Amino acid sequence: MTSSVDTPPPPDRLNVLVFSLLSFCLIGFGLWLVSAGKSYREAYVNKTQGWRVGSSHSVEITLVKEDKPNLACASDRTLAGLNCEYATDGTPRASASADRSQILQPYNTIDNTLLFGAGLWTSADLQGELPAARFSVTCNYNIRGLAKTASIRFSSTAAFSPLQQAVTVGTLTDCVIVR
């Protein structure tokens, strides 16, 4: 009488199965990685309309007159001669008082895109009496770089909050109040 005993598959057959399973997993991971990166890029491009360092775009920023003293950022980095008024630890930077046109402040566009801009308050149209209610200004935004780590605040009495995403950095020129 012959007994039926389970015998392991031959080594050649086992190698083919392991290789096939490993190949399937790697291909699946690669496809997932490509599709996840593609959706992130599409969301980022839609949010910033394809902005690139060195380019200029017209932006409409929403403000209240109290924003001039209240908006601030904190970072130890200087980018293209532009820097935040405060250091990462929240202390005022010594270089911040020298030239106010080089001080970055966080602004939101009317479509809620956050950007760091310098020079807004030096525009001629913003030197006079500002509207009492919320208003918007249109400026040329010259992109100089990207801030990946910084903190922001929207009130002089509030604590700084770290950024949740990278933010473009640039200068705001030719700003006019939208009437």
Secondary structure, DSSP 4 states (H G I P E B T S, - for coil): -------PPPHHHHHHHHHHHHHHHHHHHHHHHHHHHHHHHHHHHHHHTT--TT-EEEEEEEE-TTHHHH-EEE-S-EETTEEESB-TTSPBPGGGGT-GGGEEEEEEBTT--EEEEESGGGSGGGSSPPPSS-EEEEEEEEEEEEESS-EEESSTTSPPEE-SS-EEEEEEEEEEE--
